[in-house]
Amino acid sequence: MSKYDVLFESVTLRNGVELKNRFALAPMLAFDADEKANVTDEGVAYIERRNNVGDLLIAGAHAISVHGLAGNGQIGIFDDNQIEGLKRYASAMKKKGHKAIAQLHHPGRESTYSYQLFGKVYGPSAIDFPFLNYPITELSEEEVWDVVKEYGEATRRAVEAGYDGVEIHGANHYLIQQFFSAYSNVREDYWGGSFEKRMNFALEVVKEVKRVASELANESFIVGYRISPEEVHGDTVGYTIDDALELIDKVVDAGVDYLHVSLFGPESYKLVASKGNQTEAMNALIHKKIAGRCPHIVVGSINTPEIALDALNYGDVLALGVASLADPDFSEKINTERFDEINMDVTGRQDDLHIPHKLVLVYGMEGNPLPPVTGIESFTVK
């Protein structure tokens, strides 16, 4: 018996699907598609190399709309012509029998690549944000419903491409969070004007995704939801942990199969809220709110065996981000007690790790917002 055995115990999702261990691939925008958002050979090689990360593989940021592209290199799931490429991607993820999840993503006001292509980006409200150098076009009430339908159509394509499920990206200041945020949403209609109405977009998206999944897929098809537990930047408050707990309760009641909490930085899985309930870590509060209704995924620079053990005190499944880039065999090495082989320095390992060249270029940009990867500055773009 090893103290690490708990990391390799199975856990059952709400729909009855069993995960063989407590590790998941954290969804990241890997910039592994071409300029038209199509899957590439490079992208297939990248995601196939991540097969050992865990039993739940969440492929990040599949764009549900051509008007929702965050960057050149983002995978698209907004056109039926993309399904054949997505089949290759999903197949590579499932090569060792793991669960392939497509994260459904619309960045809203953060659709910088769509702005380059079309000169327009959309959001809940036409607010001039000081951190953006372009205007926001407010979605009409009917256009919001159209976006909800785009999530449904993306779910259909995920089913047809052979994915085992989807994750609704409601975190990281993207469109769903923008609707929930009192800072970003000043509407006065079904989609805003009160705390309850600011939850409507998230809940309608969950409802639509669940509807399509129930009609087109079998009961084993997974629907997850990702959320940021607070939006607090000094005196600017979009929502607090107390607000997030209310939305989480409703999202879980709507039948999602897991709840994924997005946080950033070393041991951020144990962060206490900036405002609101500060009695214990936000993930501890969330775990109590979920109350066993579905598994709870945590993330936050989980890159050593001891940190992995600690993080499991705050959730049921551990999502690996930087660790999956730097050492895709991290969990396997823990399981076989090859601790001295764990390596978070990517220097000299470019050919083995298959990190996409566009992601390498983004890491080379001054002031990039990505979590640091030791040694990636040694990589060259061929």
C-alpha positions as CSV (number, residue, x, y, z in Angstrom):
1,M,0.0,0.0,0.0
2,S,1.2,3.5,-0.8
3,K,-0.2,6.8,0.4
4,Y,-0.6,7.8,-3.2
5,D,-3.1,5.0,-3.9
6,V,-6.0,7.4,-3.2
7,L,-5.0,9.2,-6.4
8,F,-5.8,6.1,-8.4
9,E,-9.1,5.2,-6.9
10,S,-12.1,5.4,-9.3
11,V,-14.7,8.1,-9.1
12,T,-18.2,8.0,-10.7
13,L,-19.7,10.9,-12.6
14,R,-23.3,11.8,-12.1
15,N,-24.4,9.9,-15.2
16,G,-22.8,6.7,-14.0
17,V,-19.6,6.9,-16.0
18,E,-16.6,5.7,-14.0
19,L,-13.2,7.4,-14.1
20,K,-10.3,5.1,-13.4
21,N,-8.3,7.7,-11.5
22,R,-8.4,11.2,-10.0
23,F,-6.5,13.0,-12.7
24,A,-7.8,15.0,-15.7
25,L,-6.2,17.0,-18.5
26,A,-7.0,20.7,-17.7
27,P,-8.5,22.4,-20.7
28,M,-6.1,24.8,-22.3
29,L,-6.1,26.8,-25.5
30,A,-3.2,25.1,-27.1
31,F,-3.1,27.1,-30.4
32,D,-2.9,23.8,-32.3
33,A,-5.4,24.4,-35.2
34,D,-4.8,26.3,-38.4
35,E,-5.9,29.9,-39.2
36,K,-9.4,28.7,-40.2
37,A,-9.8,26.8,-36.9
38,N,-9.4,23.3,-38.4
39,V,-7.7,20.4,-36.7
40,T,-4.0,19.9,-37.8
41,D,-1.6,17.0,-37.7
42,E,0.4,19.0,-35.2
43,G,-2.7,19.3,-33.0
44,V,-3.4,15.5,-33.2
45,A,0.2,14.8,-32.2
46,Y,-0.1,17.2,-29.2
47,I,-3.3,15.8,-27.8
48,E,-2.3,12.2,-28.4
49,R,0.9,12.8,-26.4
50,R,-1.4,13.8,-23.4
51,N,-3.0,10.4,-23.2
52,N,-1.3,9.5,-20.0
53,V,-2.4,12.6,-18.1
54,G,-5.5,11.1,-16.6
55,D,-8.7,9.3,-17.4
56,L,-10.7,12.5,-18.2
57,L,-9.1,14.4,-21.0
58,I,-10.7,17.8,-21.5
59,A,-9.5,19.4,-24.8
60,G,-9.6,23.2,-24.3
61,A,-11.5,26.0,-25.9
62,H,-13.4,24.6,-28.9
63,A,-14.9,27.7,-30.4
64,I,-18.7,27.4,-30.8
65,S,-19.0,30.4,-33.1
66,V,-16.9,32.0,-35.9
67,H,-17.5,35.2,-34.0
68,G,-16.1,33.7,-30.8
69,L,-12.4,33.1,-31.7
70,A,-9.9,34.1,-29.1
71,G,-6.8,33.5,-31.2
72,N,-5.3,32.2,-34.4
73,G,-4.9,28.5,-33.7
74,Q,-8.1,27.9,-31.7
75,I,-10.0,24.7,-32.7
76,G,-13.5,25.4,-34.1
77,I,-16.6,23.4,-33.6
78,F,-18.9,25.9,-35.3
79,D,-19.1,24.3,-38.8
80,D,-20.0,20.9,-40.0
81,N,-17.0,20.9,-42.3
82,Q,-14.9,20.7,-39.1
83,I,-16.4,17.4,-38.0
84,E,-14.0,15.2,-39.9
85,G,-11.0,16.9,-38.3
86,L,-12.6,16.7,-34.9
87,K,-13.1,13.0,-35.4
88,R,-9.3,12.6,-35.7
89,Y,-8.8,14.7,-32.6
90,A,-11.3,12.8,-30.5
91,S,-9.9,9.5,-31.7
92,A,-6.4,10.5,-30.7
93,M,-7.7,11.4,-27.2
94,K,-9.4,8.0,-26.9
95,K,-6.4,5.9,-28.0
96,K,-5.8,4.4,-24.6
97,G,-9.5,4.2,-23.6
98,H,-9.8,7.5,-21.8
99,K,-12.8,9.9,-21.9
100,A,-12.5,12.6,-24.6
101,I,-14.2,15.9,-23.7
102,A,-14.6,19.0,-25.9
103,Q,-14.7,22.2,-24.0
104,L,-17.3,24.5,-25.5
105,H,-16.0,28.1,-25.6
106,H,-17.2,31.5,-26.5
107,P,-14.9,34.4,-25.3
108,G,-17.4,37.2,-25.9
109,R,-15.6,40.5,-25.6
110,E,-12.3,38.6,-25.6
111,S,-12.8,37.4,-29.2
112,T,-9.7,39.1,-30.4
113,Y,-9.1,37.0,-33.5
114,S,-12.7,37.4,-34.6
115,Y,-12.2,41.1,-34.2
116,Q,-9.2,40.9,-36.6
117,L,-11.3,38.9,-39.1
118,F,-14.6,40.8,-38.9
119,G,-14.0,44.1,-37.1
120,K,-16.6,43.3,-34.5
121,V,-16.9,41.4,-31.2
122,Y,-20.0,40.7,-29.1
123,G,-20.9,40.8,-25.4
124,P,-23.8,41.2,-23.0
125,S,-23.4,45.0,-22.9
126,A,-21.7,47.7,-25.0
127,I,-19.3,48.9,-22.3
128,D,-16.0,50.6,-23.0
129,F,-13.6,48.5,-21.0
130,P,-10.3,50.2,-20.2
131,F,-8.3,47.0,-20.9
132,L,-9.7,46.6,-24.5
133,N,-8.8,48.7,-27.5
134,Y,-11.9,47.9,-29.5
135,P,-15.6,48.5,-28.9
136,I,-18.1,45.8,-27.8
137,T,-21.3,45.2,-29.8
138,E,-24.2,44.4,-27.5
139,L,-26.1,41.2,-28.4
140,S,-29.8,41.7,-29.0
141,E,-32.2,39.6,-26.9
142,E,-32.8,37.3,-30.0
143,E,-29.1,37.1,-30.8
144,V,-28.4,35.8,-27.3
145,W,-30.9,33.0,-28.0
146,D,-29.0,32.3,-31.2
147,V,-25.8,31.9,-29.2
148,V,-27.5,29.5,-26.9
149,K,-28.5,27.5,-30.0
150,E,-24.8,27.6,-31.1
151,Y,-23.9,25.8,-27.9
152,G,-26.4,23.1,-28.9
153,E,-25.1,22.8,-32.4
154,A,-21.6,22.5,-31.1
155,T,-22.8,19.7,-28.8
156,R,-24.3,17.9,-31.8
157,R,-21.0,18.2,-33.7
158,A,-19.1,16.8,-30.6
159,V,-21.5,13.8,-30.6
160,E,-21.0,13.2,-34.3
161,A,-17.2,13.6,-34.0
162,G,-17.1,10.8,-31.3
163,Y,-16.3,12.8,-28.2
164,D,-17.5,11.3,-24.9
165,G,-18.8,14.6,-23.6
166,V,-18.5,18.4,-23.5
167,E,-17.5,20.9,-20.9
168,I,-19.4,24.2,-20.9
169,H,-16.8,26.9,-20.3
170,G,-18.4,29.4,-17.9
171,A,-15.1,30.7,-16.4
172,N,-12.1,33.0,-17.0
173,H,-14.0,36.1,-17.9
174,Y,-15.5,34.6,-21.1
175,L,-19.0,35.1,-22.4
176,I,-21.0,33.0,-19.9
177,Q,-19.1,34.7,-17.0
178,Q,-19.7,38.1,-18.7
179,F,-23.4,37.5,-18.5
180,F,-23.2,36.5,-14.8
181,S,-21.0,39.5,-13.9
182,A,-22.6,42.7,-12.6
183,Y,-19.6,44.5,-14.0
184,S,-20.0,43.3,-17.6
185,N,-23.8,42.9,-17.8
186,V,-25.9,46.0,-17.3
187,R,-28.8,44.7,-19.5
188,E,-32.5,45.2,-18.5
189,D,-34.2,42.2,-20.1
190,Y,-34.4,38.4,-19.7
191,W,-30.6,38.2,-19.7
192,G,-29.9,40.9,-17.0
193,G,-31.2,43.5,-14.7
194,S,-31.1,41.4,-11.5
195,F,-28.9,38.8,-9.9
196,E,-31.4,36.1,-10.9
197,K,-31.6,37.2,-14.5
198,R,-27.8,37.3,-14.8
199,M,-27.8,33.6,-14.2
200,N,-30.2,32.9,-17.1
201,F,-27.7,32.7,-19.9
202,A,-25.6,30.1,-18.1
203,L,-28.7,28.1,-17.2
204,E,-30.2,28.3,-20.7
205,V,-26.9,27.1,-22.1
206,V,-26.8,24.1,-19.7
207,K,-30.4,23.3,-20.6
208,E,-29.7,23.4,-24.4
209,V,-26.6,21.3,-24.2
210,K,-28.4,18.8,-22.0
211,R,-31.3,18.7,-24.4
212,V,-29.2,18.0,-27.5
213,A,-27.1,15.4,-25.6
214,S,-30.2,13.6,-24.4
215,E,-31.6,13.5,-28.0
216,L,-28.5,12.5,-29.9
217,A,-26.2,10.6,-27.5
218,N,-26.6,7.8,-25.0
219,E,-26.7,8.3,-21.2
220,S,-22.9,7.9,-21.0
221,F,-22.4,11.3,-22.7
222,I,-20.8,13.6,-20.2
223,V,-21.8,17.3,-19.7
224,G,-19.5,19.2,-17.4
225,Y,-19.4,22.9,-16.4
226,R,-16.4,25.1,-15.5
227,I,-16.7,28.2,-13.4
228,S,-14.5,30.8,-11.8
229,P,-15.5,31.1,-8.1
230,E,-15.3,34.8,-7.9
231,E,-14.8,37.9,-10.1
232,V,-13.2,40.5,-7.8
233,H,-10.5,43.0,-8.9
234,G,-10.0,45.5,-6.1
235,D,-13.1,47.6,-5.9
236,T,-14.5,46.2,-9.1
237,V,-16.8,43.3,-8.2
238,G,-18.5,41.2,-10.9
239,Y,-19.6,38.6,-8.3
240,T,-18.5,37.1,-5.1
241,I,-18.0,33.5,-3.9
242,D,-21.5,33.8,-2.3
243,D,-23.0,34.6,-5.7
244,A,-21.1,31.8,-7.4
245,L,-22.4,29.3,-4.9
246,E,-25.9,30.2,-5.9
247,L,-25.2,29.7,-9.5
248,I,-23.3,26.5,-8.8
249,D,-26.3,25.2,-6.9
250,K,-28.6,25.8,-9.9
251,V,-26.1,24.4,-12.5
252,V,-25.7,21.2,-10.5
253,D,-29.5,21.0,-10.1
254,A,-29.7,21.3,-13.9
255,G,-28.0,17.9,-14.1
256,V,-24.3,18.5,-15.0
257,D,-22.1,15.4,-14.5
258,Y,-19.2,17.3,-12.9
259,L,-18.4,20.8,-11.7
260,H,-14.9,22.2,-12.6
261,V,-13.5,25.2,-10.6
262,S,-11.0,27.4,-12.5
263,L,-8.3,29.0,-10.4
264,F,-4.8,30.2,-11.4
265,G,-1.5,30.0,-9.6
266,P,0.5,27.9,-7.1
267,E,-1.9,26.0,-4.8
268,S,-4.8,28.2,-5.9
269,Y,-7.1,25.2,-5.2
270,K,-6.9,26.3,-1.5
271,L,-7.5,30.0,-2.1
272,V,-9.8,31.9,0.3
273,A,-12.3,34.4,-1.3
274,S,-11.3,38.0,-1.7
275,K,-14.8,39.1,-0.6
276,G,-17.8,37.4,0.9
277,N,-17.5,34.2,2.8
278,Q,-13.8,33.9,3.9
279,T,-14.3,31.2,6.6
280,E,-12.5,28.6,4.5
281,A,-11.1,27.9,1.0
282,M,-13.5,28.6,-1.9
283,N,-13.2,25.0,-3.0
284,A,-14.2,23.8,0.4
285,L,-17.3,25.9,0.3
286,I,-18.1,24.7,-3.2
287,H,-17.6,21.1,-2.1
288,K,-20.1,21.5,0.7
289,K,-22.6,23.2,-1.7
290,I,-22.4,20.4,-4.2
291,A,-22.9,17.9,-1.4
292,G,-22.0,14.8,-3.4
293,R,-24.4,15.5,-6.2
294,C,-21.6,15.3,-8.8
295,P,-17.8,15.2,-8.7
296,H,-15.8,18.4,-8.2
297,I,-12.7,19.1,-10.2
298,V,-9.9,21.4,-8.8
299,V,-6.9,22.9,-10.5
300,G,-3.9,25.0,-9.4
301,S,-0.3,24.2,-10.3
302,I,-0.6,20.6,-9.2
303,N,3.0,19.5,-10.1
304,T,4.3,17.3,-7.3
305,P,3.0,14.1,-5.7
306,E,2.6,15.9,-2.4
307,I,0.7,18.8,-3.9
308,A,-1.6,16.3,-5.6
309,L,-2.4,14.6,-2.3
310,D,-3.1,18.0,-0.7
311,A,-5.3,19.1,-3.5
312,L,-7.5,16.0,-3.2
313,N,-8.6,17.4,0.2
314,Y,-10.5,20.1,-1.7
315,G,-12.1,18.2,-4.6
316,D,-12.6,14.8,-6.2
317,V,-10.5,15.1,-9.4
318,L,-7.3,17.0,-10.1
319,A,-6.9,18.9,-13.4
320,L,-3.3,19.2,-14.6
321,G,-2.4,22.2,-16.8
322,V,1.3,23.0,-16.8
323,A,2.1,19.5,-15.6
324,S,0.4,18.1,-18.7
325,L,2.5,20.3,-20.9
326,A,5.9,19.7,-19.2
327,D,5.4,16.0,-18.1
328,P,2.4,14.3,-19.7
329,D,3.5,11.1,-17.8
330,F,3.3,12.8,-14.4
331,S,0.4,10.7,-13.0
332,E,1.8,7.5,-14.4
333,K,5.1,8.2,-12.7
334,I,3.4,8.7,-9.4
335,N,1.5,5.5,-9.9
336,T,4.7,3.5,-10.6
337,E,6.6,5.4,-7.9
338,R,9.2,6.9,-10.3
339,F,9.2,10.2,-8.5
340,D,12.7,11.1,-9.4
341,E,11.7,11.0,-13.1
342,I,9.1,13.7,-12.8
343,N,10.4,16.7,-14.7
344,M,8.7,20.1,-15.0
345,D,11.6,21.6,-17.0
346,V,11.0,21.2,-20.8
347,T,14.5,22.2,-21.9
348,G,15.7,20.0,-24.6
349,R,12.5,18.0,-24.9
350,Q,10.7,19.8,-27.7
351,D,10.5,16.7,-30.0
352,D,9.1,14.5,-27.2
353,L,6.4,16.9,-25.9
354,H,4.8,18.0,-29.2
355,I,3.9,21.4,-27.9
356,P,2.3,23.3,-30.9
357,H,4.5,25.9,-32.5
358,K,1.8,28.7,-32.2
359,L,1.7,28.0,-28.4
360,V,5.5,28.3,-28.3
361,L,5.2,31.7,-30.2
362,V,2.6,32.9,-27.6
363,Y,4.9,31.9,-24.8
364,G,7.6,34.0,-26.5
365,M,5.4,37.2,-26.4
366,E,6.3,39.7,-23.7
367,G,3.5,40.0,-21.1
368,N,1.7,36.8,-22.3
369,P,-1.0,35.7,-19.8
370,L,-0.1,32.0,-19.8
371,P,1.1,30.1,-16.7
372,P,4.9,29.8,-16.8
373,V,6.6,26.7,-18.2
374,T,10.3,26.3,-17.2
375,G,12.5,26.0,-20.2
376,I,10.1,26.7,-23.0
377,E,12.2,29.7,-24.0
378,S,14.7,27.1,-25.4
379,F,12.1,25.9,-28.0
380,T,12.5,27.0,-31.6
381,V,9.8,27.3,-34.2
382,K,10.7,25.5,-37.4
